[in-house]
Amino acid sequence: MDEIKAAVIGASGYTGEELFRILAVHPNVKIEGAHAIRNAGREVSEVHPNLRGIIDLRITKPDYEKIGKTADIVFTAVPHKVAMKIVPKILRGKAKVVDLSADYRFDDVEIYERHYVRHESPKIKGVYGLPEIHRDGIRSARLVANPGCFPTAAILSLAPLVRYRLIDLRHIVIDAKTGTSGAGAIPSEATHHPLIGSNVRAYAATSHRHSPEIDQELGKLARKQVKVHFTPHLVPIVRGILSTAHVFLKKRMRKGEILNLYRNFYAHEPFVRVVDGLPEVNFVVGSNYCDIGIEVDADGERAVVVSAIDNLTKGASGQAVQNMNLMFGIDEIEGLRAPPQRP
């Protein structure tokens, strides 16, 4: 097939850098545009020194309508509230879009507005970009809403149990840990190394805006309302999410039964690995994999499901490329074959 012409809007940030890193080795892609307001005029390799000799592009201020006409795929790696202003302009052209913000993830715009801001382009709808759940819809989409990093780990960890309604759907407790790169490239007191380097901090303990996203997608799987109780923590690592879900089984089950259910459910998924033990962030960093492990308590009434992803790859840019592959009819593992880094 002809090369896919790709443009990245939001070239200054970590997800932008990760997109460049992955797309640079993608056999079907030519990166034609690196765009951002911040750092416009600078070379990509000046902003992201790890890309020296790999990406030879200058960051330019975006002309959204022009980009939509010249690119085949546009990745909008921009903050929430920004995408809703620019995606409609891009879609006036021929380009397809993968949006890495939250602006098009919600089926009900009122839920979005309750947790974010007033939506400026509510009539534009995207397909929720979790390939393991929405592959067919992604293939035919012009706009894919890339999932949040926490929801990716949480939804994949619970999908089989929720799909078959084997747990109490109103009492799902998720405790998740994330690295500091999830806060983005602009420094802040919350991620300043002297303050987080020897610390663990819970935040938005009962009100994190990824909670309704998890509820929405698990509710679709269950075909009824689901309630997740979600608390994130910031830990002193750079990349990775470890998500621990506590669920209560409707009937007594053994660990082997649940593992078999998961292995069957994900049998043909290239990036989900169901493991015998418990996952660790160290086993997935730098990759598009999601590792899932399970423990069941002695009476068979409570299960603990642990998942691990790299928040910048499967939780953001890697998943965005996986979605692009599906949108263009390419093998979805292209550009994503690199194994995890360890240690």
C-alpha positions in Angstrom: 0.0 0.0 0.0 1.0 3.7 -0.4 2.8 5.3 2.6 0.5 6.8 5.1 1.2 10.5 5.6 1.1 11.2 9.3 1.0 14.5 11.3 1.4 15.0 15.0 -0.2 18.0 16.7 1.2 18.4 20.1 4.8 17.6 19.1 6.3 19.1 22.3 4.9 16.7 24.9 5.7 13.2 26.0 2.9 11.5 24.0 4.0 13.5 20.9 7.6 12.2 21.5 6.3 8.7 21.9 4.4 8.9 18.7 7.5 10.0 16.8 9.5 7.2 18.4 7.0 4.5 17.3 6.1 6.0 13.9 9.8 6.4 13.0 10.1 2.6 12.7 6.7 2.0 11.2 7.1 0.4 7.7 3.9 2.0 6.3 4.2 5.6 7.7 5.9 8.7 6.6 5.9 11.5 9.2 5.2 14.7 7.4 4.3 17.1 10.1 5.3 18.0 13.6 3.1 20.8 15.0 2.8 22.7 18.2 2.4 26.2 19.6 5.0 25.6 22.3 8.5 25.1 20.7 7.4 26.2 17.2 10.5 26.9 15.2 12.7 24.4 17.0 13.8 21.0 15.6 12.0 17.9 17.0 15.4 16.5 17.9 16.2 19.7 19.9 13.1 19.3 22.0 13.4 15.4 22.1 17.2 14.7 22.1 16.6 10.9 22.0 15.3 11.4 18.4 18.6 12.9 17.1 19.4 11.4 13.7 15.9 9.8 13.6 13.4 12.6 13.1 14.5 15.4 10.8 11.6 17.8 11.2 11.1 21.3 12.4 8.1 22.0 14.7 5.7 24.4 13.1 2.5 26.2 14.3 -0.5 24.2 13.1 -2.8 25.2 10.3 -5.5 22.8 11.1 -7.5 22.9 7.9 -4.4 22.5 5.8 -3.2 19.6 7.9 -6.5 17.9 7.4 -6.2 18.3 3.7 -2.6 17.1 3.3 -2.2 14.3 5.9 -3.8 10.9 5.9 -3.8 10.5 9.6 -3.5 13.2 12.3 -2.7 12.5 15.9 -4.0 15.2 18.2 -1.8 14.8 21.3 -3.2 17.9 22.9 -4.8 18.7 26.3 -8.5 18.2 27.0 -10.5 21.3 25.9 -8.1 21.9 23.0 -9.0 19.0 20.8 -12.7 20.0 20.7 -11.6 23.2 19.1 -9.3 21.8 16.4 -10.6 18.3 15.5 -13.6 19.8 13.6 -11.3 21.8 11.5 -9.1 18.8 10.7 -12.1 16.7 9.7 -13.1 19.2 7.0 -10.3 17.6 5.0 -9.7 14.0 4.1 -7.6 13.0 7.1 -8.6 10.5 9.7 -7.9 11.5 13.4 -6.8 9.7 16.5 -7.4 12.1 19.4 -5.5 11.4 22.6 -7.5 13.8 24.8 -10.7 13.0 26.6 -12.9 15.3 24.4 -14.6 12.6 22.4 -14.4 9.6 24.7 -17.9 10.0 26.2 -21.1 8.8 24.6 -23.1 11.3 26.7 -21.8 14.8 26.4 -23.4 15.8 29.7 -21.1 13.4 31.5 -18.1 14.9 29.8 -19.3 18.4 30.8 -19.9 17.3 34.4 -16.2 16.3 34.8 -14.4 18.6 32.3 -15.8 21.7 30.7 -18.6 22.8 28.3 -18.1 20.9 25.0 -17.7 23.1 21.9 -18.3 20.4 19.3 -20.7 17.9 20.8 -22.2 16.7 17.5 -18.9 15.2 16.4 -18.7 11.6 17.6 -15.7 9.3 17.8 -15.3 5.6 18.4 -13.8 4.6 21.7 -10.4 3.4 20.8 -9.8 0.3 22.9 -9.1 -2.3 20.1 -9.7 -5.3 22.3 -13.3 -4.2 22.8 -14.2 -2.0 19.8 -12.1 -3.3 16.9 -14.8 -3.4 14.3 -15.9 0.2 15.0 -12.4 1.4 14.9 -11.8 -0.1 11.5 -14.5 2.1 9.9 -14.0 5.2 12.0 -12.8 8.7 10.8 -12.3 9.8 14.4 -11.0 7.5 17.2 -11.0 8.7 20.8 -8.0 7.1 22.3 -8.7 5.9 25.9 -7.2 7.3 29.0 -4.3 5.4 30.5 -6.0 4.4 33.8 -9.1 3.3 31.9 -7.1 1.2 29.5 -5.5 -0.8 32.4 -8.8 -1.0 34.4 -11.1 -2.0 31.5 -8.8 -4.7 30.1 -8.3 -6.1 33.6 -12.0 -6.5 34.2 -13.6 -7.0 30.8 -14.1 -10.9 31.0 -15.6 -10.8 34.5 -17.9 -7.9 33.7 -18.9 -9.3 30.3 -20.2 -12.5 31.9 -21.5 -10.7 35.0 -19.6 -12.9 37.3 -19.0 -10.2 39.9 -21.0 -7.6 41.9 -21.1 -4.8 39.3 -21.9 -2.1 41.9 -18.9 -2.8 44.1 -15.7 -2.7 42.1 -12.7 -1.2 43.9 -9.7 -0.1 41.8 -6.4 1.1 43.4 -4.0 2.3 40.7 -0.4 3.5 40.8 1.1 5.7 38.0 4.5 7.2 37.2 5.2 10.9 36.9 5.2 11.0 33.1 1.4 10.8 33.2 1.4 14.4 34.4 2.9 15.6 31.1 6.1 17.4 30.1 5.5 20.7 31.8 7.0 20.7 35.3 4.8 21.1 38.3 5.2 21.0 42.1 3.2 17.7 42.2 5.8 15.9 40.0 8.9 17.7 41.1 11.5 15.0 41.9 12.4 16.1 45.4 8.8 16.0 46.4 7.8 12.7 44.7 11.2 10.9 44.6 10.7 9.4 48.1 6.9 9.7 48.4 3.6 8.1 47.4 0.6 10.3 47.0 -3.1 9.5 46.6 -5.1 12.2 44.6 -8.7 12.7 43.5 -9.4 9.8 45.8 -13.2 9.7 45.1 -13.6 12.1 42.1 -11.0 11.2 39.4 -12.4 12.1 36.0 -11.3 8.7 34.6 -13.9 7.0 36.8 -16.9 7.8 34.5 -14.9 6.6 31.5 -14.3 3.3 33.1 -18.0 3.1 34.2 -19.2 3.8 30.6 -17.1 1.1 29.0 -17.6 -1.6 31.6 -21.4 -0.8 31.5 -21.4 -1.5 27.7 -19.7 -4.8 28.3 -22.2 -5.8 31.1 -25.2 -4.3 29.2 -26.2 -2.7 32.5 -25.0 0.0 34.9 -21.6 -0.5 36.5 -20.1 1.4 39.5 -16.4 1.6 39.9 -14.7 3.0 43.0 -11.4 4.3 41.7 -8.4 5.9 43.5 -5.1 6.7 41.8 -1.7 7.2 43.4 1.4 8.9 42.1 4.6 6.8 42.8 8.2 7.7 42.2 8.7 6.0 38.8 8.7 7.7 35.4 6.6 5.3 33.3 4.0 2.7 34.0 0.7 2.0 35.6 -0.1 -0.9 38.0 -3.9 -1.2 38.4 -5.3 -3.4 41.2 -9.0 -4.3 41.1 -10.8 -5.9 44.0 -14.0 -7.6 42.9 -16.6 -9.8 44.6 -17.6 -13.0 42.9 -21.3 -14.0 42.6 -20.3 -17.6 43.0 -17.3 -19.3 44.4 -14.6 -19.7 41.7 -11.1 -21.1 41.7 -8.1 -19.1 40.3 -7.7 -21.7 37.5 -11.3 -21.2 36.3 -10.8 -17.4 36.1 -7.5 -17.7 34.4 -9.0 -20.0 31.8 -11.8 -17.5 31.2 -9.3 -14.7 30.7 -7.1 -16.8 28.4 -10.1 -17.7 26.2 -11.4 -14.1 26.2 -8.0 -12.7 25.1 -6.8 -15.7 23.0 -6.4 -13.7 19.8 -5.3 -10.4 21.3 -1.7 -9.6 20.3 -1.0 -7.1 23.2 -2.8 -8.7 26.2 -0.8 -11.3 28.1 -2.5 -13.3 30.8 0.1 -14.4 33.3 0.2 -17.0 36.0 1.7 -14.7 38.6 1.1 -11.0 39.2 2.2 -8.4 36.6 4.9 -5.8 37.3 5.5 -2.5 35.6 9.1 -3.6 34.9 7.8 -6.2 32.5 5.9 -3.9 30.2 7.8 -0.5 30.0 8.4 0.7 26.5 5.9 -1.7 25.0 2.3 -1.9 23.9 1.5 -4.9 26.1 -1.0 -5.1 28.9 -0.2 -7.9 31.4 -3.0 -9.3 33.6 -2.8 -11.6 36.6 -5.3 -12.9 39.1 -5.4 -14.1 42.7 -8.5 -15.5 44.5 -8.9 -15.6 48.2 -9.2 -18.8 50.1 -13.0 -18.9 50.2 -13.3 -18.2 46.5 -15.5 -15.1 47.0 -13.1 -12.3 46.3 -10.7 -11.9 43.3 -7.9 -9.4 42.9 -7.1 -8.6 39.3 -3.8 -6.8 38.6 -2.8 -5.2 35.3 0.3 -3.4 34.2 0.8 -1.1 31.2 3.2 1.6 30.1 1.1 4.7 30.4 2.8 6.4 27.4 2.6 3.4 25.1 -0.5 1.1 25.6 -1.9 3.9 27.7 -1.5 6.6 25.0 0.7 6.7 21.9 1.2 3.0 21.3 -2.5 2.4 21.4 -3.0 5.4 19.1 -0.8 3.7 16.5 -2.6 0.4 17.0 -5.8 2.3 16.3 -4.3 3.9 13.2 -3.3 0.4 11.9 -6.9 -0.8 12.2 -8.2 2.4 10.5 -6.0 1.8 7.5 -6.3 -2.0 7.3 -2.8 -2.7 8.4 -1.7 -5.6 10.7 -2.3 -3.9 14.0 1.1 -4.9 15.5 3.0 -2.9 12.9 5.4 -0.4 14.5 4.7 -2.0 17.9 6.8 -5.1 17.7 9.5 -3.9 20.1 9.6 -6.0 23.3 9.4 -4.3 26.7 12.6 -2.8 28.2 14.0 -4.5 31.3 15.4 -3.6 33.8 
